[in-house]
Amino acid sequence: MFKQLSPAQLDPILSLSIAYREDSRTDKMDLGIGVYRNSQGETPIMQAVQTAQTALLAEQKTKAYVGLAGDEVFNQSMMDLLLSGTSAHGRAAAVQTPGASGALRMLADLMAIAQPETTVWLTDPSYVNHKPVMEAAGLKVRFYPYFDRQTKQVNSDAMLAEIAKAGPKDVVLLHGCCHNPTGADIRFEDWQAVTELANKNGFLPFVDIAYQGFGDGLAQDAAGLQHLADNVEEMIIATSCSKNFGLYRERTGAAIIVSDSLQEAQKAKGRILNLARATYTMPPDHGAAVVAKILQDEKLTQVWQQELNSMHQRLLNLRQGLVKAVNAQGSDAFDFIAKHKGMFSVTGLSPEQIARMREDFAIYAVADGRINIAGLQEQKLDYLANALVTVSQS
């Protein structure tokens, strides 16, 4: 049976980490995989997470199954975090999933059941896993203009003109904040315009928010999503705790359904539970229990928010520091990096230039030119700046 299989195509991001580990050069840098690293190059466990884990170790008396929906306190906490203060808060339901990728797949499968002829519209470019997940669920995929490769910012006019063509059998997927891979975010006015188009044309908004707190701040990063949720009858949300809680390996995410009534949202939740039963059955508990513990404890929530704010500020400093270092090399070609938000920026370098970064400077980045700003160390900014300028001018 298996001899008939052709070799699998390597994952463009995860395969980079393997090559990086095998590189013996001392100046090497891994700017591919999307993890936050501190100034020592480590991905630390947040203090709020450490405290919550210690408390759970003392309190938990069993490792018995939790249930198909996962931790319901976690589910409610995620809805509170994203939807409090909106009309959607009382007409939404959530399911804990194995990371945001699990949420994407469960929601994609739900769409395939509810409306098999659904087309999901994605930003061009978009998160590398969006297209394969949607297509694996049997959905059609279409891209809408998003990133202007000349200005390195969002082309709002082109984006809205194309989205205006979406109709009742379409789903328009938006990045809640800190667009992956570009780092270029839409304005609040664009969120308002998308909301008007959704109500006028009948398409379903789908928001993937994986980096809340890394852009403009915890509340600010959810502002567009909340405006949308407050003003449409239906929408769906995939959210992740990998980045803002540092729970990468715990695979902690949630799928949220907003409908015109709580009864309808709960009905959709029930169908997701059926889908979960036929795939992973139930999500892992630890990460969700940690998040629930933090968000249900006022002091722990404050500690977490302070840590998250510090990470956010450091990202801003890294962006500004990198631009300053490039300027010191006599170039302003990468000034746009200071305007981007979140973990990533698309540099505009070609695949050949990215390959030279790896070969000549031991700097590993994705072939599409994306670099992980959150993977930088302050003491290596000058080295990266020299590499960027050297390669871009060759």
N, C-alpha and C positions, 0 to 999 in steps of 0.2 A: 504493500500500500504506500508506504512513505518514500520509497525509491522514486516515485513519480513526481515528488515535490521538487520545485526549483528552490535554490537557496533564498532565504529571506533577505529582504533589503534592510541594511543596517539603519537603526534609528539615527537621524541626523544630529541629534543632540546628545543622547546617552552614549553613542559610540565615541564621541569626542572625549568624554571623561575617561574612557578606557585608554585611548591613545595618550592622553595627558599623563595618566598614572605611569605609563611605560616610558615616558620621556625622562631622561636622566639629567637634563640641563637644569642648572640651579635657578635661572631667571624665569622659568616657565610660569605661565599664568593661565588659569582656566576661566575663561569668560563666556563659556557656553551654557552649561546647565544653570538653571535659575534658582540658585540658593543664595541667601544672605550670608556674608562672611564678615567677621569683625576685622579690626586692624591687624590682628595676628593671623588672619587667614582661616579662622575657625568658624564653624556654624554653631553658635552657643545654644544651650538650653536656657530659655528665658527664666528669670527668677520667679516670676508668677507661676510658670509651669512647674518649676522645681518644688515650690511650696505646695501647689495643688497635688502633685504626685505624692509627696510625703503624707499629706492628709488622707489621700485615697488609700495608700498602703496601710494606714492605721485603721481606716473605717471599713474597707471592703471585707466582707465575710464570705464571698462566693465568687466564682467565675462561671456561674450558670448562664445560659442564654439570656439575652436581654429582650429580643423580639425583632420582627421583621423591620420595624420602623427605626430600630436603634434606640438611642437614649432620648426619650421624649422631653426631658428637661433641656437637653442640648438643642433639640429641634425648636422649642419655644424660645430659647435664648438667641438662636440665630435669627428667628423672625423678629424678635425684639430689637436686635442689633441693626437690622436692615430696614425694618418697616415701621418702627414706633413713630407715632405722630402722623401716620398716613391713614387714609380710609381703608387701605388694603390690609392693615394689621388685623382687622377683625374678620377678614374674608380670605385668609390664606392658610395653607397647611404645608407642613414640611416633613421630609423623610431624610434621616441620616444616611449618607452614602459613603462608599470607600473613596474618599477624595472628591474633588470637583470633577475629575474625569468620570467617576462613577455617577455623579449627578447628571453630567452631560449625556451619558449613555441611557440612564433611566428615563430622562425627559425625552430623548430622541425616540426611544422605544414607545413611550406613551403617545407621542405625536403620530408614530407609524400606525398605532392602533386606532387612534381617534380620527385620523385623516391620512390614509396611506399615500395620497398623491401630493403630500406636503413638499414644498421646496424651501430649504433653509438658506437664507441670504447671509453671507459672511463678508467681513471687511477684507479688502485686498491691500496688504496681506493680513493673515489672521494667525491665531495660535495654531501651531503645527498639528495639534490633535483634533481640532474642530472638524475638518473635512472628513478624515477617516472614521471618526465616531459617528457622524451623521450618515455617511454612506453605509457603514456597517449595519445601521438600523434600517436600511432600505430607503432612506430619504434622498431626494435630489438636492444638489448643492449648487448655488449660484453666488458669484462674488459681486459686491458693489464697490465703486471707487471710494477710497478712503485716504490713503497716504500719498501726498505729493512728493515724489522722489527728488524734485528740484529744491523745494523750500524746506523739506523734511518736517512738514506740518500737515494737519488734516485739510483736505480739500473739501470744505463743508458744502460748497455749492454743488459740486459734482456728486457728492454722497447723497444729498437730499433729493437731487433731481432723479437719481436712479432709484432710491428707495420709494419715491412717489409712484413707481411702476408696480410695486408689490401689492397684492390683493388678498382676498379672504383665504386663499389656499397657501399663503406664504407665511413664513416665520422670519423675522429680521433679528439677527443676533448682534447684540451690542456688547462691547467691553465696558463694564461698570466704571472702571478707572484704570490708569496705568496700562495703556494698551500694550498687548504682547503680540508682535515683537517690537513695535516701532517706538513706544514711549510717547507718542503723540496722542493727546486726548481731545475729544470733542468738547465744545463749550456748552455751558448750561443752555444757551439759546438754541443749540442744536438738539438737545434733549427735548426742549419744548416743541421744536418743529417736528421731531420724530413722533412725539405724542399726538400732535394734531393729525399727522398723516395716518397713524395707526387707527385713530377714531374715524377718520374720513374714509379710508380705504379698506379697513377690516383685517389687516394683517396682525399676527400675534407677535408682540415684542418678547424677546428672549435675552436676558442679561446674564452674562458670565462675569462675576466679580470675585477675582482671586487675590487682589492685592489691596484691599481696603485698608487705609491708614498709611500707605506708602506714597501716595500722591500729594494731596494737599492737607491731609488729616483725616481722622476717622469719620467725622460727621460730614465734612466737605466731599469726601470721595463717594458718599452714598446719595448726594443731593440730586443728581440726575435720575438715578434709579428711583428715588422716592417720589420725584415729580411724576415720573411715568406711572408708578404704581398708584399714585393718588388720583390719576385721571383716566385710567383705562379700566375696562371691565375685567379683562383677562391678561395675564402675562406669566412667564415662567422665569425662574432664577436658579442659577447654579452658583454655589459659593464654596469657598475653601478656607481652611484654617492652617494650611501649610506654611504660608508666608508670615501672616501677621501674628500667629502664635508660635511659629517656628516648629511646627509639628509635621515636618515633611514625611518622615517614614511612617507616621501613624495613620496616614490616609484618612483624614478627617474632613468631610464635606457634607453638604446638604443640598437637596433639591426642593425648591419651594414653588408651590402653585398658588397663584392669585386668581380668584374667579369672582363672579358677580355676587356670590353668597358663600358662606362658610360650608353649607351643605354641598354645593357643587365642588368646592375645593377638596373637601373630604372624600368625595366620590372619586376624584382624580387620584388622590393619595392612595386610596384602596387599590386602584389599578396598578400603581407603581409597586405596591407591596406584593401583588401577584407576580409582577415582572421580576422583582428582587428574589422571590422564592425560587424562580426558575433559573436564576443566574448565580448570585453569591449567597443567597438566602438571607443573611443579615450582615451588617457592617461590623468592623472591629470596634471594640468598646473603649479602649484606653484613652485615645485622643479626645473623643467626644466627652468622656467623663471628666477629663482635665479641663476642657473648655467650659463645660457646664459649671464645674466647681469655681472657676475663675469668675464667670459672669454672674453667678448667684451670690458672690461674696463682694460687698462694696469695697473693702480694703484691697482685696486681690485684684479687682477690676481697676482700681486706681494705679496699683503697681504695674499691671499689664499696660495700661494706657501710657504711663510714663516711659516704660521701656520702648513701646512702639513709637512714641514721639521722638525718642532719642535715635532710634534706627532711621526714622523718616528724616530727621535733621542731618544725620550723617550722610544719607544718600544725596541730599541737596548739596552738602559740602563737597562730596566726591565729584559730583557733576561740575560744580564751579571750579574745583581744584584742577580737574582734568582740562577744562577749557583754558584756564590760566596757564597750565603747563604747555598746552599746544600753542597758545599765543606767544609764549616765551621762545618757541621754536620758530617764530616768524610767520605763523599761519593763523588765519581766522576761519579755516574751512570747516571746523567742527564746533563753532559757537552754538549751533542749534542744540547741542547736547544739554546745555544749561536750561533750555526751555522745555525739554522732555520731562516726563514724570514716571516715577516708579522705578522698577529694577532694570529696565532695558532701554536701549536706544539702537536704532538702525543707523549705521555709520555711513551708508552709501558706498562702501567698498565693494568691489566686484568679487566673485568667487576666486578669481586668480589672485587678487590682492590679499584676500583672507588666507589663501593657501601660503602666500609669501610671509604673512604675519606668523604663521605656524612654523614654516621652514627656517626663516631667518632670525626670528625673535622668540620662538617657543611660546607664542601667544595663541591660545586656542579659542576660536570663535566660530559661530555657525556660518555656513557658506552664504546665507542671505545677507550677511553683514551685521547681524545683531550682536551686540556685546552686552554682557551682564554687568551693569554699573555696580550692583550690590556685591559682586565678587571681587571688587578692587580693594587694594590696600593703599593707604596714603603714601607710603614710602616707595610705591612703584608707579606713581602717576607720571613722573618724568620719563620713565622707561617706556610706558605705554604711549605717551605723547610723541616721543621720538619715533616709535614704530609707526604710528598712525600717519605722521607727516611724511616719513621716508617712503612708506608704501604708497600713499595717495599721490605723491608727486612723481612717482616712477612711471 
